[in-house]
């Protein structure tokens, strides 16, 4: 059989232990963190340990005309790691080493399978950290962060992943190993590093990453402001930024999130709060003291119910445990949830949140909200129960309305989760046919045969077809190896 031959060739490259081809081995790879929509069982999973092994696997796939699907920790939320067209899935979990730490130049070289928080843990005692901090940072890999250009609570001040990636080692669809960028802040020629970050595996596979490390600030102050309603909290967000204060983080949670977290962690949120803002300041001690006074004045003039400052590292950690555990806590109030990811201008937050509430009422869903308020990156959680007939389809339809709402106010259909296959049908609503065709040409320059993570990011049709708010299941085509067995 062709499958048997290919499996044996893969075994010759990486060893028998690191090639998975039986159904009971493959089933754990059939979805990413978006478990409630599509699933696709890979035909073969290979787990290389070096760049040369990745290159050899990709060359084999190139020779056989097989699709290549890179996968990191599997925490993605847009279906970006699903093998929609068969082929070989390349798991990068074993490539998880820190290869170099250069603190005098504030650089590190790491492999893509390194868990995000592990890099900060490695340099924390020496006064540095890796700034990108998605809520999944205890599990997500740096390679996955690069693929999706992950954000996080602190990207308001420090920027998303792309701001901290200086260079990459890549394996292209031919198996060729190339290097883009470098250790300096600027290099001649095209910014191919910036182009690759956020490309969702459609240009090739990242095998090494040169990252920028940041000095720890002199002081950190974490505040929790409680408000009667979400609109007052949103107004405070805009007022803080308008006053010239840029917190390192500015996070908002609504009453549904507050209730779920309080039942779970007993954080001590104000009993009458309909929304809370988690505000973090960092920098020189004198500067953040002045900023904290300014924020307090802004909050007082807008009806804050309670404003407290974390007294020590333990209380600060508890407040952040609440924020980063918000999505998990929602499991206490719903059977399932559909987590969305859109962006709107800060000044549009009150209007958009009212409209999201109205969407929830039309579909008879509770929609909880926890999001990066400082940069308008929304994360509505549509609560549903798939055991009820048609509820999943309704939840996806509600999500489609939220995406269109974000676009209607000049926003975006994703802030950090990526397009993957989940939002591919919304791309023509954000970009013109000419825009999409330009992106396809760039993709073709990197991957002429379109075998790198096919079916993701860009719609295959060149026409701009209006996406229906009714759920339209994606048709998973099994090609490649699936047709060869």
C-alpha positions as CSV (number, residue, x, y, z in Angstrom):
1,X,0.0,0.0,0.0
2,X,1.0,3.6,-0.6
3,X,0.2,4.5,3.0
4,X,2.5,1.7,4.3
5,X,5.4,2.9,2.1
6,X,5.0,6.5,3.1
7,X,4.8,5.6,6.8
8,X,7.9,3.5,6.5
9,X,9.8,6.4,4.9
10,X,8.7,8.7,7.7
11,X,9.9,6.1,10.2
12,X,13.3,6.1,8.5
13,X,13.5,9.9,9.0
14,X,12.3,10.3,12.6
15,X,12.1,6.8,14.2
16,X,9.1,4.5,14.6
17,X,8.1,6.0,18.0
18,X,7.5,9.4,16.4
19,X,5.2,8.3,13.5
20,X,1.5,7.9,14.4
21,X,-0.8,6.2,11.9
22,X,-3.4,4.1,13.8
23,X,-6.8,5.6,14.5
24,X,-6.5,5.4,18.3
25,X,-3.2,7.4,18.0
26,X,-4.6,10.0,15.6
27,X,-7.9,10.8,17.3
28,X,-6.2,13.3,19.7
29,X,-5.2,15.4,16.7
30,X,-8.6,15.7,15.1
31,X,-9.3,19.2,16.3
32,X,-7.7,22.2,18.0
33,X,-9.1,24.2,20.9
34,X,-12.2,24.8,18.8
35,X,-13.8,21.5,19.6
36,X,-17.4,22.4,18.9
37,X,-17.3,22.8,15.1
38,X,-15.3,20.9,12.5
39,X,-13.1,17.8,13.2
40,X,-10.8,16.1,10.7
41,X,-8.8,13.0,11.5
42,X,-5.2,13.2,10.2
43,X,-3.9,10.3,8.1
44,X,-0.4,10.4,9.5
45,X,1.2,12.4,12.3
46,X,5.0,12.8,12.4
47,X,6.9,14.3,15.3
48,X,10.3,15.5,14.2
49,X,13.0,16.7,16.6
50,X,15.3,18.8,14.3
51,X,15.0,21.2,11.4
52,X,16.7,18.6,9.2
53,X,14.0,16.1,10.0
54,X,11.3,18.6,9.2
55,X,13.0,19.4,5.9
56,X,13.2,15.7,5.1
57,X,9.5,15.1,5.9
58,X,8.5,18.1,3.8
59,X,10.6,16.9,0.9
60,X,8.9,13.6,1.0
61,X,5.5,15.3,1.0
62,X,6.6,17.5,-2.0
63,X,7.7,14.4,-3.9
64,X,4.4,12.6,-3.2
65,X,2.2,15.8,-3.7
66,X,0.9,15.6,-0.1
67,X,-0.5,18.4,2.0
68,X,1.6,19.5,5.0
69,X,-0.2,20.7,8.2
70,X,2.0,22.1,11.0
71,X,0.7,21.8,14.5
72,X,1.9,23.2,17.8
73,X,0.1,22.8,21.2
74,X,-3.3,22.6,19.6
75,X,-4.7,25.5,21.6
76,X,-5.8,27.5,18.5
77,X,-9.4,28.7,18.3
78,X,-10.0,29.0,14.5
79,X,-9.5,25.4,13.2
80,X,-6.0,26.4,11.9
81,X,-4.4,23.0,12.6
82,X,-7.1,20.8,11.0
83,X,-5.9,18.5,8.1
84,X,-8.8,19.5,5.8
85,X,-7.2,17.9,2.8
86,X,-5.4,15.0,4.2
87,X,-1.7,14.7,3.9
88,X,0.9,14.7,6.7
89,X,0.5,16.5,10.0
90,X,3.8,17.7,11.4
91,X,3.7,18.1,15.2
92,X,6.4,20.4,16.5
93,X,6.0,19.6,20.3
94,X,9.4,17.9,20.5
95,X,11.2,20.9,19.2
96,X,10.8,22.8,22.5
97,X,14.3,23.9,23.4
98,X,15.7,27.3,24.3
99,X,18.8,27.4,22.0
100,X,20.4,30.6,23.2
101,X,19.8,33.5,25.6
102,X,21.7,36.7,25.0
103,X,20.7,39.1,27.7
104,X,23.2,41.9,26.9
105,X,21.4,42.2,23.5
106,X,18.0,41.2,24.9
107,X,17.6,38.3,22.5
108,X,16.8,34.6,22.7
109,X,16.7,31.9,20.0
110,X,14.0,29.2,20.6
111,X,12.3,26.3,18.9
112,X,8.7,26.6,17.9
113,X,7.4,24.0,20.3
114,X,8.5,25.9,23.4
115,X,5.6,26.8,25.6
116,X,5.2,30.6,25.8
117,X,5.5,31.0,29.5
118,X,8.6,28.8,29.7
119,X,10.7,31.5,28.1
120,X,9.7,34.1,30.7
121,X,10.4,31.6,33.5
122,X,13.9,31.0,32.1
123,X,14.9,34.7,32.3
124,X,12.7,36.1,35.0
125,X,15.3,35.8,37.8
126,X,17.6,37.9,35.7
127,X,15.2,40.7,35.2
128,X,13.7,40.0,31.8
129,X,10.5,38.6,30.3
130,X,8.9,37.7,26.9
131,X,6.1,40.2,26.5
132,X,3.5,38.4,24.3
133,X,1.1,36.7,26.9
134,X,-2.0,35.2,25.4
135,X,-4.4,33.8,27.9
136,X,-3.3,30.3,26.9
137,X,0.4,31.1,27.6
138,X,0.8,28.2,30.1
139,X,0.0,25.9,27.2
140,X,0.4,27.6,23.8
141,X,3.6,27.3,21.9
142,X,5.7,30.2,20.6
143,X,5.5,28.7,17.1
144,X,1.7,28.8,17.3
145,X,1.9,32.4,18.6
146,X,4.0,33.3,15.5
147,X,1.5,31.5,13.2
148,X,-1.5,33.4,14.6
149,X,0.3,36.7,15.6
150,X,-1.2,36.1,19.1
151,X,-2.1,39.0,21.3
152,X,-2.9,39.0,25.0
153,X,-3.7,41.3,27.9
154,X,-0.4,43.2,27.7
155,X,-0.3,43.8,24.0
156,X,-2.0,47.2,24.6
157,X,1.4,48.5,25.7
158,X,3.9,46.0,24.4
159,X,2.3,45.0,21.1
160,X,1.3,41.6,19.6
161,X,3.7,38.8,18.8
162,X,5.0,40.4,15.6
163,X,6.6,43.2,17.6
164,X,8.8,40.7,19.4
165,X,9.9,38.4,16.5
166,X,13.2,39.5,14.8
167,X,14.0,36.5,12.7
168,X,12.9,33.0,11.7
169,X,14.3,29.8,10.3
170,X,11.7,28.3,7.9
171,X,11.1,25.2,5.9
172,X,9.3,26.0,2.7
173,X,7.0,23.6,0.9
174,X,9.9,22.3,-1.2
175,X,11.8,21.3,1.9
176,X,14.3,24.2,1.4
177,X,15.5,25.7,4.7
178,X,15.7,29.5,4.6
179,X,16.4,32.3,7.1
180,X,14.5,35.6,7.2
181,X,15.2,38.6,9.5
182,X,18.0,38.5,12.0
183,X,19.2,39.7,15.4
184,X,19.1,43.4,14.6
185,X,16.0,45.6,14.9
186,X,16.1,46.4,11.2
187,X,17.6,44.5,8.2
188,X,17.8,45.5,4.5
189,X,15.2,44.3,2.0
190,X,11.7,43.1,2.4
191,X,10.2,42.5,5.9
192,X,9.7,38.7,5.3
193,X,9.7,38.1,9.0
194,X,6.7,40.4,9.5
195,X,5.0,38.8,6.4
196,X,5.4,35.3,7.9
197,X,4.1,36.2,11.3
198,X,0.3,35.6,11.2
199,X,0.4,33.6,8.0
200,X,-1.1,30.6,9.8
201,X,1.2,28.0,8.4
202,X,0.3,28.8,4.7
203,X,3.9,29.9,3.8
204,X,5.8,27.1,5.4
205,X,6.9,25.8,8.8
206,X,8.8,27.8,11.3
207,X,11.6,25.8,13.0
208,X,13.6,28.5,14.9
209,X,12.6,31.9,16.3
210,X,14.7,34.9,17.2
211,X,12.8,36.8,19.8
212,X,13.2,40.1,21.6
213,X,13.3,40.0,25.4
214,X,12.1,43.0,27.5
215,X,13.5,44.3,30.8
216,X,11.1,43.9,33.8
217,X,9.7,47.3,34.9
218,X,10.8,48.9,38.1
219,X,7.3,48.8,39.5
220,X,3.9,47.2,38.8
221,X,0.5,48.3,40.1
222,X,-2.7,46.3,39.5
223,X,-6.1,47.9,40.0
224,X,-9.6,46.5,40.0
225,X,-12.4,49.0,39.3
226,X,-16.0,47.9,39.6
227,X,-19.0,49.6,37.9
228,X,-22.7,49.1,37.9
229,X,-22.9,48.6,34.2
230,X,-20.7,47.7,31.2
231,X,-21.2,51.0,29.5
232,X,-19.7,53.0,32.3
233,X,-16.7,50.7,32.3
234,X,-16.3,51.2,28.5
235,X,-16.4,54.9,28.9
236,X,-13.6,54.8,31.4
237,X,-11.5,52.8,29.0
238,X,-11.8,55.6,26.4
239,X,-11.2,58.3,29.0
240,X,-8.0,56.6,30.3
241,X,-6.5,56.4,26.8
242,X,-7.7,59.9,25.9
243,X,-5.9,61.2,29.0
244,X,-2.6,60.0,27.6
245,X,-2.3,57.0,30.0
246,X,-1.3,53.7,28.4
247,X,-1.7,50.9,30.9
248,X,0.2,47.7,30.2
249,X,-3.2,46.0,30.4
250,X,-6.8,47.1,30.4
251,X,-9.2,44.2,30.6
252,X,-13.0,44.1,31.0
253,X,-15.3,41.4,32.3
254,X,-19.1,41.6,32.5
255,X,-21.6,40.4,35.1
256,X,-21.8,36.9,33.7
257,X,-18.0,36.4,33.9
258,X,-17.9,38.0,37.4
259,X,-20.6,35.6,38.7
260,X,-18.8,32.5,37.2
261,X,-15.4,33.5,38.6
262,X,-16.7,34.4,42.0
263,X,-18.4,31.1,42.4
264,X,-15.2,29.4,41.4
265,X,-12.3,31.4,42.9
266,X,-14.0,33.7,45.5
267,X,-11.9,36.7,44.3
268,X,-14.1,39.2,46.2
269,X,-15.6,41.2,43.3
270,X,-18.0,43.9,44.4
271,X,-21.5,42.5,45.0
272,X,-23.2,45.1,42.9
273,X,-20.8,45.1,39.9
274,X,-22.2,44.7,36.4
275,X,-18.7,45.0,35.0
276,X,-15.1,45.2,36.3
277,X,-11.9,46.6,34.8
278,X,-8.6,45.0,35.5
279,X,-6.0,47.8,35.0
280,X,-2.3,47.2,35.2
281,X,0.4,49.9,35.1
282,X,4.1,49.3,34.9
283,X,7.2,51.4,34.6
284,X,9.1,53.8,36.9
285,X,7.5,53.8,40.4
286,X,6.9,57.6,40.4
287,X,5.3,57.5,36.9
288,X,2.8,54.8,37.7
289,X,1.9,56.4,41.0
290,X,0.9,59.5,39.1
291,X,-0.9,57.5,36.5
292,X,-2.8,55.6,39.2
293,X,-4.0,58.9,40.6
294,X,-5.2,60.0,37.2
295,X,-7.1,56.7,36.7
296,X,-8.7,57.0,40.1
297,X,-10.0,60.5,39.3
298,X,-11.4,59.2,35.9
299,X,-13.1,56.3,37.7
300,X,-14.6,58.5,40.4
301,X,-16.1,60.9,37.9
302,X,-17.8,58.0,36.2
303,X,-19.5,56.3,39.1
304,X,-17.1,53.7,40.1
305,X,-18.5,51.4,42.9
306,X,-15.2,50.3,44.2
307,X,-11.5,50.8,43.3
308,X,-8.9,48.6,44.8
309,X,-5.2,48.1,44.3
310,X,-3.5,44.8,44.8
311,X,-1.6,45.0,48.0
312,X,1.1,42.4,47.1
313,X,2.1,39.9,44.5
314,X,-0.3,37.3,45.9
315,X,-3.3,39.5,45.4
316,X,-2.1,40.6,42.0
317,X,-1.8,36.9,41.0
318,X,-5.3,36.2,42.2
319,X,-6.7,39.1,40.1
320,X,-4.9,37.8,37.1
321,X,-5.9,34.2,37.8
322,X,-9.5,35.5,37.5
323,X,-8.9,37.2,34.2
324,X,-7.0,34.3,32.6
325,X,-9.4,31.8,34.0
326,X,-12.5,33.6,32.7
327,X,-13.2,31.4,29.8
328,X,-12.8,28.3,31.9
329,X,-15.1,29.7,34.5
330,X,-17.9,30.1,32.0
331,X,-18.2,26.3,32.0
332,X,-20.0,26.8,35.4
333,X,-22.9,28.6,33.7
334,X,-23.3,26.8,30.4
335,X,-22.9,23.4,28.8
336,X,-20.8,24.8,25.9
337,X,-19.7,28.1,24.5
338,X,-18.6,29.5,21.2
339,X,-15.7,31.9,21.8
340,X,-15.6,34.7,19.2
341,X,-12.8,37.1,18.4
342,X,-13.4,40.5,16.8
343,X,-12.0,44.0,17.0
344,X,-13.8,47.4,17.2
345,X,-12.6,50.9,17.8
346,X,-12.6,51.7,21.5
347,X,-15.1,54.5,21.2
348,X,-17.6,52.0,19.6
349,X,-17.5,49.5,22.6
350,X,-20.7,50.7,24.3
351,X,-22.7,50.5,21.1
352,X,-21.2,47.2,20.0
353,X,-21.8,45.6,23.4
354,X,-25.4,46.7,23.4
355,X,-25.8,45.2,19.9
356,X,-24.2,41.9,21.0
357,X,-26.7,41.8,23.9
358,X,-29.5,42.3,21.4
359,X,-28.1,39.5,19.2
360,X,-28.2,37.2,22.3
361,X,-31.8,38.1,23.0
362,X,-32.8,37.4,19.4
363,X,-31.2,34.0,19.5
364,X,-32.2,33.4,23.1
365,X,-28.6,32.9,24.2
366,X,-26.7,34.3,27.1
367,X,-23.6,36.0,25.7
368,X,-20.8,36.6,28.3
369,X,-18.1,39.2,27.6
370,X,-14.4,39.2,28.6
371,X,-12.0,41.1,26.4
372,X,-9.0,43.3,25.9
373,X,-10.8,46.6,26.3
374,X,-7.7,48.8,25.7
375,X,-7.4,47.8,22.1
376,X,-11.0,46.9,21.4
377,X,-10.4,43.1,21.0
378,X,-13.7,41.5,21.9
379,X,-14.2,37.9,23.0
380,X,-17.9,37.3,23.3
381,X,-18.7,33.8,24.6
382,X,-22.0,32.5,23.1
383,X,-23.4,30.1,25.6
384,X,-25.4,27.1,24.1
385,X,-26.2,23.5,24.6
386,X,-25.5,21.3,21.5
387,X,-27.7,18.5,23.1
388,X,-30.7,20.7,22.0
389,X,-31.6,20.4,18.3
390,X,-30.2,23.2,16.2
391,X,-28.4,25.1,19.0
392,X,-24.9,24.8,17.6
393,X,-26.2,26.1,14.2
394,X,-27.9,29.0,16.0
395,X,-24.7,29.8,18.0
396,X,-22.6,29.9,14.8
397,X,-25.3,32.1,13.1
398,X,-25.1,34.5,16.2
399,X,-21.3,34.5,15.8
400,X,-21.7,35.5,12.2
401,X,-23.8,38.5,13.1
402,X,-21.2,39.6,15.7
403,X,-18.5,39.4,13.0
404,X,-20.7,41.6,10.6
405,X,-21.3,44.0,13.5
406,X,-17.6,44.4,14.1
407,X,-17.0,45.1,10.4
408,X,-19.9,47.6,10.3
409,X,-18.2,49.9,12.8
410,X,-14.8,49.8,11.1
411,X,-13.4,46.8,13.0
412,X,-11.9,43.4,12.1
413,X,-13.0,39.8,12.1
414,X,-10.1,38.7,14.3
415,X,-7.7,40.3,16.7
416,X,-5.5,37.3,17.7
417,X,-7.2,33.9,17.0
418,X,-6.6,34.0,13.3
419,X,-8.9,33.1,10.3
420,X,-8.1,29.4,10.0
421,X,-11.1,27.7,8.5
422,X,-13.6,29.2,10.9
423,X,-13.7,32.7,9.5
424,X,-12.6,32.0,5.9
425,X,-16.0,32.9,4.5
426,X,-15.9,36.3,6.2
427,X,-12.7,37.4,4.4
428,X,-14.6,38.7,1.3
429,X,-16.6,40.9,3.6
430,X,-13.4,42.6,4.8
431,X,-11.4,42.6,1.6
432,X,-12.1,43.2,-2.0
433,X,-11.6,40.6,-4.7
434,X,-8.4,42.4,-5.7
435,X,-7.1,42.5,-2.1
436,X,-7.6,38.8,-1.8
437,X,-6.0,38.1,-5.1
438,X,-2.9,40.0,-4.1
439,X,-2.8,37.9,-0.9
440,X,-3.1,34.7,-3.0
441,X,-0.1,35.8,-5.2
442,X,2.0,36.3,-2.1
443,X,1.0,32.9,-0.8
444,X,1.9,31.3,-4.1
445,X,5.3,32.9,-4.0
446,X,6.1,31.0,-0.8
447,X,4.1,27.9,-1.7
448,X,3.5,27.5,-5.4
449,X,1.7,24.2,-5.1
450,X,-0.6,25.4,-2.2
451,X,0.2,22.4,-0.1
452,X,1.1,24.2,3.1
453,X,-1.9,24.1,5.4
454,X,-4.5,24.1,2.6
455,X,-8.0,25.4,3.2
456,X,-7.0,28.0,5.7
457,X,-6.9,31.8,5.8
458,X,-7.9,32.7,2.2
459,X,-11.1,31.6,0.5
460,X,-10.5,29.5,-2.6
461,X,-13.0,31.3,-4.7
462,X,-12.0,34.7,-6.2
463,X,-15.6,35.9,-6.1
464,X,-16.9,38.0,-3.2
465,X,-19.9,36.0,-2.0
466,X,-22.0,37.3,0.8
467,X,-21.7,35.0,3.8
468,X,-25.1,33.9,5.1
469,X,-25.8,34.4,8.8
470,X,-27.3,30.9,8.6
471,X,-24.8,28.2,9.5
472,X,-23.2,26.7,6.4
473,X,-21.1,23.7,7.3
474,X,-17.7,23.6,5.7
475,X,-17.2,20.8,3.3
476,X,-14.2,18.8,4.4
477,X,-12.5,17.4,1.3
478,X,-10.3,14.4,2.0
479,X,-7.5,14.5,-0.6
480,X,-3.9,13.6,-0.7
481,X,-3.2,10.4,1.3
482,X,-6.9,9.7,1.8
483,X,-7.3,9.2,-1.9
484,X,-4.3,7.0,-2.1
485,X,-5.1,4.3,0.4
